[in-house]
Amino acid sequence: MNDALLRDLVPAVIGVLVRRGADFAAAEDAVQDALLEAVRVWPEDPPRDAKGWLITVAWRKFLDATRAQTSRRRREEADALHEAVAPSPPSSFDDTLQLYFLCAHPSLTPATAVALTLRAVGGLTTRQIAEAYLVPEATMAQRISRAKRTVSGVRFDQPGDVGTVLRVLYLVFNEGYSGDVDLAAEAIRLTRLLFALAPEPEVAGLLALMLLHHARRPARVVGGRLVPLAAQDRSLWETRMIAEGVEILQAALARDRLGEFQAQAAIAALHADARTAEETDWGQIVEWYDELVGITGSPVARLNRAVAVGEVGGGRAGLLALRGVDASLPRYAAVVGYLREKEGDLVGALEAYGEAVRVAGNLLEREHLLREVARVGGRVRG
């Protein structure tokens, strides 16, 4: 075996692995493993193309190591996920929850109290809060500044109401679930504590909603890629968490005091109940979105309802359901692309997906939409 040849080949082989997507350290490790394999194999069976052999073996070693690491991480994440959000009896009124109530001061409007709490206690940036409220960052910065001025010098001996705190916890969880800030488990912990202290149906609804969404988290991002709900590996969902969420939701609904979080949780439960995407009961989901829109008038709920209508009645029905929905909503263009493709309008779908890429809110979403553009573009050209 020519040691000098091997030394000369190593940088080139590492470079090939890096260009294929391996990070430098992982590529180095894989090439070292390939070299050990070469020491074992080459004396008896020397390859005709030494560089090609090393690239093939090193890439295989890299893939094997990546799969093993991914499997191990999934097991660890599943264990940590269950431990992080598992129920435990509260021993006292948590200091963080106390701060949530105090920031929800009666001198502030609920919307301003939520924004202030997210910034001061939740640790979210002004940009993240603005995106959650669908307003410009400058507008949110002014809103938070006014809130700080309003409460400066005010004695915090009049905590805000539960509804405002629920809104804060909901937005904190959503930001954590997006992956930008890992706050989801903390939001669940605080909501459990709040539910133990105030077992109201809407508190239960929010807790159920969080659990049902969080149970799907291991399948939501795989290999650094965002996986849409319909394509997720449902065997990765946390069944114990789903069962707990459904049980909490059923008890809340039985009290016949429906609120927005219970309606959202009911929709999440219907998704969780389907063994496959094809078995999803979209008819019931549309009915629950009707309830949710009736309660909140939320433009986001109307946007999501249009998707559900499209699943029941086809792309044209979904597009008709979009009439009057604010086109500036973050996911509007992506929904239009999905519904146009469902209708058979591939050119229109490609145009809408392209717009969705332009306005995508985070890198994972943008990369997913770019893959959709490539996929639909291939269908148009084919």
Solvent accessible surface area in square Angstrom, and as a share of the most:
residue,aa,sasa,rsa
1,M,101,0.45
2,N,89,0.46
3,D,87,0.45
4,A,49,0.38
5,L,76,0.38
6,L,16,0.08
7,R,163,0.60
8,D,107,0.55
9,L,22,0.11
10,V,27,0.15
11,P,88,0.55
12,A,40,0.31
13,V,0,0.00
14,I,15,0.07
15,G,21,0.20
16,V,22,0.13
17,L,0,0.00
18,V,60,0.34
19,R,184,0.67
20,R,123,0.45
21,G,62,0.60
22,A,4,0.03
23,D,92,0.48
24,F,122,0.51
25,A,65,0.50
26,A,31,0.24
27,A,0,0.00
28,E,71,0.32
29,D,93,0.48
30,A,4,0.03
31,V,0,0.00
32,Q,98,0.44
33,D,64,0.33
34,A,0,0.00
35,L,29,0.14
36,L,126,0.63
37,E,37,0.17
38,A,0,0.00
39,V,89,0.51
40,R,163,0.60
41,V,34,0.20
42,W,18,0.06
43,P,91,0.57
44,E,158,0.71
45,D,95,0.49
46,P,95,0.60
47,P,36,0.23
48,R,251,0.92
49,D,89,0.46
50,A,20,0.15
51,K,83,0.35
52,G,26,0.25
53,W,55,0.19
54,L,0,0.00
55,I,23,0.12
56,T,83,0.48
57,V,8,0.04
58,A,0,0.00
59,W,56,0.20
60,R,113,0.41
61,K,56,0.24
62,F,28,0.12
63,L,53,0.27
64,D,74,0.38
65,A,62,0.48
66,T,53,0.31
67,R,143,0.52
68,A,56,0.43
69,Q,97,0.43
70,T,27,0.15
71,S,52,0.33
72,R,112,0.41
73,R,99,0.36
74,R,83,0.30
75,R,148,0.54
76,E,102,0.46
77,E,81,0.36
78,A,30,0.23
79,D,100,0.52
80,A,58,0.45
81,L,23,0.11
82,H,54,0.24
83,E,139,0.62
84,A,52,0.40
85,V,3,0.01
86,A,36,0.28
87,P,85,0.54
88,S,85,0.55
89,P,124,0.78
90,P,56,0.35
91,S,117,0.75
92,S,78,0.50
93,F,82,0.34
94,D,29,0.15
95,D,118,0.61
96,T,42,0.24
97,L,0,0.00
98,Q,75,0.33
99,L,89,0.44
100,Y,5,0.02
101,F,23,0.10
102,L,32,0.16
103,C,17,0.10
104,A,3,0.02
105,H,10,0.04
106,P,79,0.50
107,S,58,0.37
108,L,19,0.09
109,T,83,0.48
110,P,91,0.57
111,A,45,0.35
112,T,22,0.13
113,A,1,0.01
114,V,1,0.01
115,A,0,0.00
116,L,9,0.04
117,T,0,0.00
118,L,0,0.00
119,R,95,0.35
120,A,67,0.52
121,V,38,0.22
122,G,9,0.08
123,G,52,0.50
124,L,1,0.00
125,T,61,0.36
126,T,27,0.15
127,R,108,0.39
128,Q,10,0.05
129,I,0,0.00
130,A,3,0.02
131,E,84,0.38
132,A,43,0.33
133,Y,52,0.20
134,L,78,0.39
135,V,38,0.22
136,P,91,0.57
137,E,89,0.40
138,A,68,0.53
139,T,53,0.31
140,M,0,0.00
141,A,42,0.33
142,Q,109,0.49
143,R,48,0.17
144,I,8,0.04
145,S,49,0.31
146,R,120,0.44
147,A,1,0.01
148,K,105,0.45
149,R,157,0.57
150,T,62,0.36
151,V,15,0.09
152,S,79,0.51
153,G,87,0.84
154,V,51,0.29
155,R,187,0.68
156,F,76,0.32
157,D,84,0.43
158,Q,105,0.47
159,P,76,0.48
160,G,12,0.12
161,D,90,0.47
162,V,48,0.27
163,G,44,0.43
164,T,12,0.07
165,V,0,0.00
166,L,8,0.04
167,R,70,0.26
168,V,0,0.00
169,L,0,0.00
170,Y,33,0.12
171,L,19,0.09
172,V,2,0.01
173,F,3,0.01
174,N,61,0.31
175,E,21,0.10
176,G,0,0.00
177,Y,27,0.10
178,S,30,0.20
179,G,50,0.48
180,D,75,0.39
181,V,40,0.23
182,D,113,0.58
183,L,31,0.16
184,A,0,0.00
185,A,31,0.24
186,E,62,0.28
187,A,0,0.00
188,I,0,0.00
189,R,94,0.34
190,L,1,0.00
191,T,0,0.00
192,R,28,0.10
193,L,14,0.07
194,L,2,0.01
195,F,56,0.23
196,A,57,0.44
197,L,83,0.41
198,A,21,0.16
199,P,73,0.46
200,E,67,0.30
201,P,2,0.01
202,E,40,0.18
203,V,1,0.00
204,A,4,0.03
205,G,0,0.00
206,L,0,0.00
207,L,2,0.01
208,A,0,0.00
209,L,3,0.02
210,M,1,0.00
211,L,0,0.00
212,L,0,0.00
213,H,48,0.21
214,H,1,0.01
215,A,0,0.00
216,R,19,0.07
217,R,60,0.22
218,P,25,0.16
219,A,0,0.00
220,R,56,0.20
221,V,57,0.33
222,V,48,0.27
223,G,67,0.65
224,G,49,0.47
225,R,134,0.49
226,L,31,0.16
227,V,28,0.16
228,P,57,0.36
229,L,44,0.22
230,A,74,0.57
231,A,72,0.56
232,Q,16,0.07
233,D,74,0.38
234,R,38,0.14
235,S,96,0.62
236,L,40,0.20
237,W,14,0.05
238,E,21,0.09
239,T,100,0.58
240,R,144,0.52
241,M,5,0.02
242,I,23,0.12
243,A,62,0.48
244,E,41,0.18
245,G,0,0.00
246,V,43,0.25
247,E,121,0.54
248,I,24,0.12
249,L,6,0.03
250,Q,113,0.50
251,A,64,0.50
252,A,2,0.02
253,L,54,0.27
254,A,85,0.66
255,R,112,0.41
256,D,127,0.66
257,R,130,0.47
258,L,69,0.34
259,G,10,0.10
260,E,35,0.16
261,F,8,0.03
262,Q,0,0.00
263,A,0,0.00
264,Q,35,0.15
265,A,0,0.00
266,A,6,0.05
267,I,11,0.05
268,A,2,0.02
269,A,15,0.11
270,L,29,0.14
271,H,20,0.09
272,A,15,0.11
273,D,116,0.60
274,A,10,0.08
275,R,190,0.69
276,T,58,0.33
277,A,22,0.17
278,E,153,0.68
279,E,84,0.38
280,T,11,0.07
281,D,60,0.31
282,W,59,0.21
283,G,35,0.33
284,Q,82,0.36
285,I,0,0.00
286,V,21,0.12
287,E,111,0.50
288,W,53,0.18
289,Y,24,0.09
290,D,66,0.34
291,E,83,0.37
292,L,9,0.04
293,V,35,0.20
294,G,68,0.65
295,I,77,0.39
296,T,50,0.29
297,G,47,0.45
298,S,32,0.21
299,P,58,0.36
300,V,64,0.37
301,A,6,0.04
302,R,85,0.31
303,L,3,0.01
304,N,38,0.19
305,R,68,0.25
306,A,0,0.00
307,V,28,0.16
308,A,1,0.01
309,V,24,0.14
310,G,0,0.00
311,E,48,0.22
312,V,88,0.51
313,G,51,0.49
314,G,26,0.25
315,G,4,0.04
316,R,135,0.49
317,A,30,0.23
318,G,0,0.00
319,L,31,0.16
320,L,77,0.38
321,A,24,0.19
322,L,7,0.04
323,R,176,0.64
324,G,72,0.69
325,V,11,0.06
326,D,73,0.38
327,A,69,0.53
328,S,92,0.59
329,L,9,0.04
330,P,70,0.44
331,R,106,0.39
332,Y,43,0.16
333,A,14,0.11
334,A,20,0.15
335,V,4,0.02
336,V,14,0.08
337,G,0,0.00
338,Y,83,0.31
339,L,0,0.00
340,R,73,0.27
341,E,24,0.11
342,K,86,0.36
343,E,65,0.29
344,G,54,0.52
345,D,58,0.30
346,L,37,0.19
347,V,102,0.59
348,G,9,0.09
349,A,0,0.00
350,L,51,0.26
351,E,122,0.55
352,A,7,0.05
353,Y,8,0.03
354,G,33,0.32
355,E,68,0.31
356,A,4,0.03
357,V,23,0.13
358,R,173,0.63
359,V,60,0.34
360,A,9,0.07
361,G,48,0.47
362,N,44,0.22
363,L,116,0.58
364,L,49,0.24
365,E,36,0.16
366,R,84,0.31
367,E,63,0.28
368,H,33,0.15
369,L,8,0.04
370,L,90,0.45
371,R,65,0.24
372,E,31,0.14
373,V,40,0.23
374,A,65,0.51
375,R,104,0.38
376,V,0,0.00
377,G,3,0.03
378,G,34,0.32
379,R,125,0.46
380,V,60,0.34
381,R,191,0.70
382,G,100,0.96
